[in-house]
Amino acid sequence: MGSVAAELADFAIVTSDNPRTEDPFRILLDVELGLQHLGKRKGEDYFVIESRRDAIRQAVSLATPGDLVLIAGKGHETYQIIGKERHHFDDREEALAALESLYP
């Protein structure tokens, strides 16, 4: 996923998906290292935001007319698994909330 974003996106935000019992920061670091290997610079070409909610809000707030915000990873899932717990989380709801906060 990181290499595709590095090659095709103007800007990327790396965030958590379902870390389960893995260390989410380790997963994010692995993706970040892949971006850096392809010459991408943190803060200029990508951000790392651990909170998926915050990452979606940041992506929506950075978008300008003509931009496409692609929220990849969860698809139809309406939850996140963190540790051994399943939490309600819907990318569509979060994107809509982000848009509504910017354009009431």
N, CA, C and O atoms as CSV, one atom per row, in Angstrom:
chain,resi,resn,atom,element,x,y,z
A,1,MET,N,N,0.830,-1.197,0.000
A,1,MET,CA,C,0.000,0.000,0.000
A,1,MET,C,C,0.870,1.254,0.000
A,1,MET,O,O,0.582,2.213,-0.717
A,2,GLY,N,N,1.920,1.248,0.794
A,2,GLY,CA,C,2.796,2.417,0.864
A,2,GLY,C,C,3.482,2.714,-0.447
A,2,GLY,O,O,3.617,3.873,-0.837
A,3,SER,N,N,3.923,1.651,-1.140
A,3,SER,CA,C,4.617,1.884,-2.408
A,3,SER,C,C,3.668,2.408,-3.474
A,3,SER,O,O,4.064,3.232,-4.298
A,4,VAL,N,N,2.423,1.946,-3.473
A,4,VAL,CA,C,1.436,2.450,-4.430
A,4,VAL,C,C,1.160,3.918,-4.155
A,4,VAL,O,O,1.109,4.726,-5.082
A,5,ALA,N,N,0.982,4.268,-2.895
A,5,ALA,CA,C,0.759,5.675,-2.539
A,5,ALA,C,C,1.954,6.523,-2.932
A,5,ALA,O,O,1.792,7.637,-3.429
A,6,ALA,N,N,3.152,6.003,-2.712
A,6,ALA,CA,C,4.360,6.762,-3.037
A,6,ALA,C,C,4.465,7.026,-4.530
A,6,ALA,O,O,4.916,8.092,-4.948
A,7,GLU,N,N,4.053,6.064,-5.322
A,7,GLU,CA,C,4.175,6.198,-6.770
A,7,GLU,C,C,3.045,7.003,-7.392
A,7,GLU,O,O,3.275,7.732,-8.357
A,8,LEU,N,N,1.828,6.891,-6.865
A,8,LEU,CA,C,0.674,7.456,-7.551
A,8,LEU,C,C,0.051,8.681,-6.893
A,8,LEU,O,O,-0.616,9.463,-7.570
A,9,ALA,N,N,0.251,8.864,-5.607
A,9,ALA,CA,C,-0.417,9.962,-4.902
A,9,ALA,C,C,0.468,11.199,-4.845
A,9,ALA,O,O,1.692,11.102,-4.765
A,10,ASP,N,N,-0.171,12.357,-4.888
A,10,ASP,CA,C,0.559,13.608,-4.677
A,10,ASP,C,C,0.978,13.734,-3.217
A,10,ASP,O,O,2.022,14.305,-2.902
A,11,PHE,N,N,0.142,13.189,-2.333
A,11,PHE,CA,C,0.389,13.274,-0.897
A,11,PHE,C,C,-0.274,12.064,-0.247
A,11,PHE,O,O,-1.326,11.619,-0.705
A,12,ALA,N,N,0.318,11.534,0.798
A,12,ALA,CA,C,-0.243,10.368,1.481
A,12,ALA,C,C,-0.295,10.608,2.980
A,12,ALA,O,O,0.536,11.318,3.546
A,13,ILE,N,N,-1.288,10.004,3.603
A,13,ILE,CA,C,-1.372,9.985,5.060
A,13,ILE,C,C,-1.401,8.516,5.469
A,13,ILE,O,O,-2.295,7.767,5.076
A,14,VAL,N,N,-0.426,8.124,6.250
A,14,VAL,CA,C,-0.303,6.752,6.722
A,14,VAL,C,C,-0.997,6.671,8.076
A,14,VAL,O,O,-0.748,7.490,8.961
A,15,THR,N,N,-1.878,5.667,8.232
A,15,THR,CA,C,-2.630,5.540,9.481
A,15,THR,C,C,-2.888,4.079,9.815
A,15,THR,O,O,-2.517,3.185,9.055
A,16,SER,N,N,-3.518,3.845,10.942
A,16,SER,CA,C,-3.822,2.490,11.404
A,16,SER,C,C,-5.035,1.918,10.693
A,16,SER,O,O,-5.924,2.642,10.246
A,17,ASP,N,N,-5.041,0.600,10.605
A,17,ASP,CA,C,-6.191,-0.115,10.076
A,17,ASP,C,C,-6.691,-1.029,11.186
A,17,ASP,O,O,-7.433,-0.572,12.055
A,18,ASN,N,N,-6.324,-2.262,11.190
A,18,ASN,CA,C,-6.660,-3.199,12.263
A,18,ASN,C,C,-5.360,-3.739,12.845
A,18,ASN,O,O,-4.908,-4.808,12.433
A,19,PRO,N,N,-4.749,-3.036,13.787
A,19,PRO,CA,C,-3.464,-3.520,14.288
A,19,PRO,C,C,-3.564,-4.810,15.097
A,19,PRO,O,O,-2.573,-5.513,15.294
A,20,ARG,N,N,-4.766,-5.105,15.556
A,20,ARG,CA,C,-4.974,-6.266,16.416
A,20,ARG,C,C,-3.968,-6.235,17.569
A,20,ARG,O,O,-3.911,-5.249,18.305
A,21,THR,N,N,-3.190,-7.279,17.734
A,21,THR,CA,C,-2.249,-7.302,18.858
A,21,THR,C,C,-0.850,-6.843,18.458
A,21,THR,O,O,0.071,-6.860,19.274
A,22,GLU,N,N,-0.693,-6.431,17.193
A,22,GLU,CA,C,0.604,-5.903,16.759
A,22,GLU,C,C,0.762,-4.468,17.249
A,22,GLU,O,O,-0.226,-3.784,17.517
A,23,ASP,N,N,1.980,-4.026,17.361
A,23,ASP,CA,C,2.265,-2.646,17.740
A,23,ASP,C,C,1.928,-1.739,16.556
A,23,ASP,O,O,2.597,-1.811,15.525
A,24,PRO,N,N,0.899,-0.882,16.682
A,24,PRO,CA,C,0.515,-0.039,15.543
A,24,PRO,C,C,1.641,0.882,15.087
A,24,PRO,O,O,1.748,1.187,13.900
A,25,PHE,N,N,2.468,1.321,16.004
A,25,PHE,CA,C,3.574,2.209,15.624
A,25,PHE,C,C,4.616,1.467,14.787
A,25,PHE,O,O,5.240,2.060,13.907
A,26,ARG,N,N,4.804,0.190,15.052
A,26,ARG,CA,C,5.743,-0.618,14.256
A,26,ARG,C,C,5.215,-0.766,12.826
A,26,ARG,O,O,5.974,-0.664,11.862
A,27,ILE,N,N,3.923,-1.003,12.703
A,27,ILE,CA,C,3.314,-1.132,11.378
A,27,ILE,C,C,3.458,0.182,10.616
A,27,ILE,O,O,3.847,0.188,9.448
A,28,LEU,N,N,3.145,1.289,11.276
A,28,LEU,CA,C,3.254,2.601,10.630
A,28,LEU,C,C,4.696,2.891,10.231
A,28,LEU,O,O,4.953,3.448,9.163
A,29,LEU,N,N,5.628,2.512,11.089
A,29,LEU,CA,C,7.041,2.735,10.784
A,29,LEU,C,C,7.471,1.932,9.559
A,29,LEU,O,O,8.232,2.429,8.729
A,30,ASP,N,N,6.993,0.702,9.443
A,30,ASP,CA,C,7.325,-0.117,8.275
A,30,ASP,C,C,6.849,0.547,6.988
A,30,ASP,O,O,7.580,0.586,5.999
A,31,VAL,N,N,5.627,1.069,7.003
A,31,VAL,CA,C,5.099,1.758,5.821
A,31,VAL,C,C,5.907,3.023,5.557
A,31,VAL,O,O,6.254,3.327,4.416
A,32,GLU,N,N,6.201,3.753,6.629
A,32,GLU,CA,C,6.972,4.989,6.486
A,32,GLU,C,C,8.355,4.722,5.896
A,32,GLU,O,O,8.819,5.479,5.044
A,33,LEU,N,N,9.005,3.669,6.334
A,33,LEU,CA,C,10.322,3.332,5.791
A,33,LEU,C,C,10.237,3.029,4.298
A,33,LEU,O,O,11.143,3.368,3.536
A,34,GLY,N,N,9.143,2.390,3.885
A,34,GLY,CA,C,8.938,2.136,2.461
A,34,GLY,C,C,8.787,3.425,1.674
A,34,GLY,O,O,9.323,3.547,0.572
A,35,LEU,N,N,8.065,4.381,2.226
A,35,LEU,CA,C,7.910,5.682,1.567
A,35,LEU,C,C,9.253,6.397,1.466
A,35,LEU,O,O,9.592,6.964,0.427
A,36,GLN,N,N,10.003,6.361,2.548
A,36,GLN,CA,C,11.312,7.019,2.551
A,36,GLN,C,C,12.265,6.356,1.561
A,36,GLN,O,O,13.061,7.032,0.908
A,37,HIS,N,N,12.181,5.049,1.454
A,37,HIS,CA,C,13.025,4.314,0.505
A,37,HIS,C,C,12.758,4.770,-0.933
A,37,HIS,O,O,13.647,4.725,-1.783
A,38,LEU,N,N,11.543,5.203,-1.187
A,38,LEU,CA,C,11.179,5.687,-2.523
A,38,LEU,C,C,11.388,7.192,-2.662
A,38,LEU,O,O,10.946,7.799,-3.638
A,39,GLY,N,N,12.066,7.792,-1.680
A,39,GLY,CA,C,12.426,9.205,-1.782
A,39,GLY,C,C,11.395,10.179,-1.249
A,39,GLY,O,O,11.535,11.386,-1.446
A,40,LYS,N,N,10.362,9.687,-0.577
A,40,LYS,CA,C,9.328,10.577,-0.039
A,40,LYS,C,C,9.790,11.174,1.283
A,40,LYS,O,O,10.502,10.537,2.059
A,41,ARG,N,N,9.365,12.418,1.522
A,41,ARG,CA,C,9.789,13.154,2.716
A,41,ARG,C,C,8.593,13.416,3.635
A,41,ARG,O,O,7.550,13.910,3.205
A,42,LYS,N,N,8.777,13.069,4.912
A,42,LYS,CA,C,7.731,13.290,5.910
A,42,LYS,C,C,7.458,14.783,6.030
A,42,LYS,O,O,8.385,15.588,6.113
A,43,GLY,N,N,6.186,15.143,6.037
A,43,GLY,CA,C,5.793,16.544,6.146
A,43,GLY,C,C,5.670,17.234,4.805
A,43,GLY,O,O,4.961,18.232,4.680
A,44,GLU,N,N,6.358,16.709,3.797
A,44,GLU,CA,C,6.257,17.272,2.449
A,44,GLU,C,C,5.461,16.362,1.523
A,44,GLU,O,O,4.630,16.829,0.745
A,45,ASP,N,N,5.719,15.059,1.612
A,45,ASP,CA,C,5.052,14.093,0.744
A,45,ASP,C,C,4.055,13.213,1.492
A,45,ASP,O,O,3.173,12.607,0.883
A,46,TYR,N,N,4.196,13.148,2.798
A,46,TYR,CA,C,3.290,12.309,3.582
A,46,TYR,C,C,3.303,12.734,5.050
A,46,TYR,O,O,4.233,13.388,5.523
A,47,PHE,N,N,2.242,12.341,5.751
A,47,PHE,CA,C,2.137,12.454,7.203
A,47,PHE,C,C,1.931,11.047,7.754
A,47,PHE,O,O,1.468,10.158,7.039
A,48,VAL,N,N,2.269,10.850,9.003
A,48,VAL,CA,C,1.915,9.638,9.735
A,48,VAL,C,C,1.019,10.082,10.880
A,48,VAL,O,O,1.441,10.850,11.745
A,49,ILE,N,N,-0.225,9.598,10.885
A,49,ILE,CA,C,-1.199,9.951,11.922
A,49,ILE,C,C,-1.795,8.645,12.437
A,49,ILE,O,O,-2.552,7.987,11.723
A,50,GLU,N,N,-1.466,8.270,13.648
A,50,GLU,CA,C,-1.879,6.968,14.187
A,50,GLU,C,C,-3.396,6.832,14.262
A,50,GLU,O,O,-3.930,5.777,13.920
A,51,SER,N,N,-4.093,7.855,14.693
A,51,SER,CA,C,-5.552,7.799,14.813
A,51,SER,C,C,-6.188,7.850,13.427
A,51,SER,O,O,-6.028,8.830,12.699
A,52,ARG,N,N,-6.899,6.804,13.072
A,52,ARG,CA,C,-7.553,6.765,11.755
A,52,ARG,C,C,-8.560,7.906,11.620
A,52,ARG,O,O,-8.661,8.519,10.557
A,53,ARG,N,N,-9.296,8.192,12.676
A,53,ARG,CA,C,-10.257,9.303,12.662
A,53,ARG,C,C,-9.546,10.621,12.353
A,53,ARG,O,O,-9.984,11.377,11.485
A,54,ASP,N,N,-8.460,10.892,13.057
A,54,ASP,CA,C,-7.708,12.130,12.819
A,54,ASP,C,C,-7.107,12.158,11.421
A,54,ASP,O,O,-7.048,13.212,10.789
A,55,ALA,N,N,-6.661,11.005,10.938
A,55,ALA,CA,C,-6.075,10.939,9.595
A,55,ALA,C,C,-7.112,11.277,8.526
A,55,ALA,O,O,-6.816,12.008,7.581
A,56,ILE,N,N,-8.318,10.749,8.674
A,56,ILE,CA,C,-9.384,11.044,7.712
A,56,ILE,C,C,-9.731,12.523,7.762
A,56,ILE,O,O,-9.880,13.162,6.720
A,57,ARG,N,N,-9.860,13.066,8.952
A,57,ARG,CA,C,-10.169,14.498,9.077
A,57,ARG,C,C,-9.067,15.358,8.455
A,57,ARG,O,O,-9.362,16.355,7.796
A,58,GLN,N,N,-7.821,14.988,8.655
A,58,GLN,CA,C,-6.710,15.740,8.076
A,58,GLN,C,C,-6.731,15.654,6.554
A,58,GLN,O,O,-6.524,16.659,5.875
A,59,ALA,N,N,-6.977,14.478,6.019
A,59,ALA,CA,C,-7.022,14.306,4.564
A,59,ALA,C,C,-8.119,15.159,3.945
A,59,ALA,O,O,-7.901,15.825,2.934
A,60,VAL,N,N,-9.290,15.136,4.551
A,60,VAL,CA,C,-10.407,15.927,4.032
A,60,VAL,C,C,-10.096,17.415,4.137
A,60,VAL,O,O,-10.402,18.175,3.219
A,61,SER,N,N,-9.496,17.834,5.233
A,61,SER,CA,C,-9.218,19.265,5.410
A,61,SER,C,C,-8.121,19.762,4.464
A,61,SER,O,O,-8.097,20.945,4.126
A,62,LEU,N,N,-7.222,18.887,4.034
A,62,LEU,CA,C,-6.156,19.283,3.112
A,62,LEU,C,C,-6.612,19.334,1.659
A,62,LEU,O,O,-5.977,19.984,0.829
A,63,ALA,N,N,-7.703,18.655,1.353
A,63,ALA,CA,C,-8.157,18.568,-0.036
A,63,ALA,C,C,-8.624,19.926,-0.553
A,63,ALA,O,O,-9.249,20.706,0.166
A,64,THR,N,N,-8.306,20.181,-1.805
A,64,THR,CA,C,-8.741,21.399,-2.482
A,64,THR,C,C,-9.576,20.998,-3.688
A,64,THR,O,O,-9.558,19.831,-4.080
A,65,PRO,N,N,-10.314,21.940,-4.290
A,65,PRO,CA,C,-11.135,21.588,-5.456
A,65,PRO,C,C,-10.311,20.846,-6.518
A,65,PRO,O,O,-9.212,21.266,-6.880
A,66,GLY,N,N,-10.867,19.748,-6.997
A,66,GLY,CA,C,-10.193,18.925,-7.988
A,66,GLY,C,C,-9.406,17.772,-7.397
A,66,GLY,O,O,-8.970,16.885,-8.131
A,67,ASP,N,N,-9.215,17.767,-6.074
A,67,ASP,CA,C,-8.488,16.680,-5.419
A,67,ASP,C,C,-9.399,15.479,-5.203
A,67,ASP,O,O,-10.621,15.611,-5.133
A,68,LEU,N,N,-8.800,14.338,-5.103
A,68,LEU,CA,C,-9.481,13.100,-4.759
A,68,LEU,C,C,-8.886,12.602,-3.452
A,68,LEU,O,O,-7.669,12.457,-3.335
A,69,VAL,N,N,-9.735,12.341,-2.474
A,69,VAL,CA,C,-9.279,11.753,-1.213
A,69,VAL,C,C,-9.655,10.276,-1.262
A,69,VAL,O,O,-10.834,9.926,-1.295
A,70,LEU,N,N,-8.655,9.429,-1.266
A,70,LEU,CA,C,-8.868,7.988,-1.280
A,70,LEU,C,C,-8.608,7.457,0.123
A,70,LEU,O,O,-7.500,7.569,0.648
A,71,ILE,N,N,-9.641,6.879,0.717
A,71,ILE,CA,C,-9.512,6.278,2.048
A,71,ILE,C,C,-9.473,4.772,1.822
A,71,ILE,O,O,-10.504,4.149,1.568
A,72,ALA,N,N,-8.299,4.200,1.913
A,72,ALA,CA,C,-8.107,2.794,1.556
A,72,ALA,C,C,-7.894,1.933,2.794
A,72,ALA,O,O,-7.411,2.396,3.828
A,73,GLY,N,N,-8.264,0.682,2.656
A,73,GLY,CA,C,-7.914,-0.266,3.698
A,73,GLY,C,C,-9.077,-0.993,4.326
A,73,GLY,O,O,-9.026,-2.217,4.443
A,74,LYS,N,N,-10.127,-0.299,4.739
A,74,LYS,CA,C,-11.185,-0.947,5.500
A,74,LYS,C,C,-12.341,-1.413,4.628
A,74,LYS,O,O,-13.000,-2.400,4.955
A,75,GLY,N,N,-12.596,-0.724,3.531
A,75,GLY,CA,C,-13.688,-1.134,2.659
A,75,GLY,C,C,-15.018,-1.177,3.385
A,75,GLY,O,O,-15.443,-0.186,3.978
A,76,HIS,N,N,-15.665,-2.315,3.336
A,76,HIS,CA,C,-17.002,-2.474,3.919
A,76,HIS,C,C,-16.995,-2.644,5.439
A,76,HIS,O,O,-18.057,-2.608,6.060
A,77,GLU,N,N,-15.834,-2.827,6.045
A,77,GLU,CA,C,-15.776,-3.069,7.488
A,77,GLU,C,C,-16.244,-1.846,8.270
A,77,GLU,O,O,-15.921,-0.711,7.920
A,78,THR,N,N,-16.995,-2.088,9.314
A,78,THR,CA,C,-17.494,-0.998,10.162
A,78,THR,C,C,-16.926,-1.120,11.575
A,78,THR,O,O,-17.593,-0.795,12.557
A,79,TYR,N,N,-15.709,-1.582,11.657
A,79,TYR,CA,C,-15.067,-1.767,12.956
A,79,TYR,C,C,-13.554,-1.712,12.791
A,79,TYR,O,O,-13.018,-1.822,11.688
A,80,GLN,N,N,-12.891,-1.539,13.922
A,80,GLN,CA,C,-11.443,-1.683,14.007
A,80,GLN,C,C,-11.159,-2.658,15.128
A,80,GLN,O,O,-11.828,-2.639,16.161
A,81,ILE,N,N,-10.181,-3.499,14.928
A,81,ILE,CA,C,-9.768,-4.419,15.981
A,81,ILE,C,C,-8.458,-3.896,16.549
A,81,ILE,O,O,-7.431,-3.861,15.872
A,82,ILE,N,N,-8.526,-3.495,17.802
A,82,ILE,CA,C,-7.354,-2.972,18.496
A,82,ILE,C,C,-7.147,-3.852,19.721
A,82,ILE,O,O,-8.023,-3.963,20.579
A,83,GLY,N,N,-5.985,-4.469,19.788
A,83,GLY,CA,C,-5.781,-5.476,20.823
A,83,GLY,C,C,-6.676,-6.652,20.493
A,83,GLY,O,O,-6.622,-7.196,19.390
A,84,LYS,N,N,-7.486,-7.035,21.435
A,84,LYS,CA,C,-8.442,-8.116,21.187
A,84,LYS,C,C,-9.870,-7.597,21.181
A,84,LYS,O,O,-10.823,-8.376,21.197
A,85,GLU,N,N,-10.014,-6.267,21.158
A,85,GLU,CA,C,-11.341,-5.662,21.195
A,85,GLU,C,C,-11.745,-5.131,19.830
A,85,GLU,O,O,-10.926,-4.601,19.079
A,86,ARG,N,N,-13.014,-5.284,19.533
A,86,ARG,CA,C,-13.586,-4.794,18.286
A,86,ARG,C,C,-14.335,-3.503,18.604
A,86,ARG,O,O,-15.228,-3.493,19.451
A,87,HIS,N,N,-13.975,-2.421,17.928
A,87,HIS,CA,C,-14.576,-1.110,18.150
A,87,HIS,C,C,-15.314,-0.670,16.894
A,87,HIS,O,O,-14.837,-0.873,15.778
A,88,HIS,N,N,-16.493,-0.061,17.089
A,88,HIS,CA,C,-17.210,0.469,15.928
A,88,HIS,C,C,-16.368,1.565,15.280
A,88,HIS,O,O,-15.895,2.480,15.955
A,89,PHE,N,N,-16.190,1.461,13.979
A,89,PHE,CA,C,-15.490,2.494,13.226
A,89,PHE,C,C,-15.841,2.310,11.762
A,89,PHE,O,O,-15.606,1.248,11.185
A,90,ASP,N,N,-16.402,3.346,11.169
A,90,ASP,CA,C,-16.824,3.288,9.768
A,90,ASP,C,C,-16.175,4.451,9.023
A,90,ASP,O,O,-16.466,5.612,9.308
A,91,ASP,N,N,-15.304,4.142,8.075
A,91,ASP,CA,C,-14.627,5.189,7.305
A,91,ASP,C,C,-15.621,6.148,6.662
A,91,ASP,O,O,-15.379,7.354,6.605
A,92,ARG,N,N,-16.737,5.615,6.179
A,92,ARG,CA,C,-17.745,6.467,5.518
A,92,ARG,C,C,-18.340,7.469,6.496
A,92,ARG,O,O,-18.510,8.642,6.163
A,93,GLU,N,N,-18.656,7.014,7.693
A,93,GLU,CA,C,-19.194,7.925,8.710
A,93,GLU,C,C,-18.172,8.994,9.074
A,93,GLU,O,O,-18.518,10.164,9.239
A,94,GLU,N,N,-16.929,8.592,9.197
A,94,GLU,CA,C,-15.875,9.545,9.567
A,94,GLU,C,C,-15.626,10.568,8.460
A,94,GLU,O,O,-15.421,11.749,8.741
A,95,ALA,N,N,-15.643,10.123,7.211
A,95,ALA,CA,C,-15.452,11.051,6.091
A,95,ALA,C,C,-16.608,12.039,6.019
A,95,ALA,O,O,-16.395,13.231,5.797
A,96,LEU,N,N,-17.825,11.552,6.203
A,96,LEU,CA,C,-18.992,12.437,6.187
A,96,LEU,C,C,-18.921,13.443,7.330
A,96,LEU,O,O,-19.197,14.625,7.126
A,97,ALA,N,N,-18.558,12.998,8.520
A,97,ALA,CA,C,-18.429,13.910,9.666
A,97,ALA,C,C,-17.363,14.967,9.392
A,97,ALA,O,O,-17.542,16.135,9.736
A,98,ALA,N,N,-16.259,14.563,8.777
A,98,ALA,CA,C,-15.194,15.520,8.452
A,98,ALA,C,C,-15.692,16.555,7.452
A,98,ALA,O,O,-15.427,17.747,7.606
A,99,LEU,N,N,-16.406,16.108,6.436
A,99,LEU,CA,C,-16.954,17.040,5.441
A,99,LEU,C,C,-17.974,17.983,6.070
A,99,LEU,O,O,-17.974,19.184,5.796
A,100,GLU,N,N,-18.845,17.428,6.916
A,100,GLU,CA,C,-19.870,18.259,7.556
A,100,GLU,C,C,-19.258,19.286,8.498
A,100,GLU,O,O,-19.807,20.375,8.661
A,101,SER,N,N,-18.135,18.958,9.118
A,101,SER,CA,C,-17.499,19.932,10.011
A,101,SER,C,C,-16.856,21.067,9.217
A,101,SER,O,O,-16.763,22.192,9.706
A,102,LEU,N,N,-16.417,20.778,8.009
A,102,LEU,CA,C,-15.810,21.812,7.159
A,102,LEU,C,C,-16.844,22.609,6.374
A,102,LEU,O,O,-16.664,23.800,6.122
A,103,TYR,N,N,-17.927,21.942,5.992
A,103,TYR,CA,C,-18.954,22.570,5.159
A,103,TYR,C,C,-20.327,22.349,5.783
A,103,TYR,O,O,-21.121,21.554,5.282
A,104,PRO,N,N,-20.607,23.061,6.888
A,104,PRO,CA,C,-21.885,22.838,7.604
A,104,PRO,C,C,-23.106,23.208,6.768
A,104,PRO,O,O,-24.237,23.075,7.235
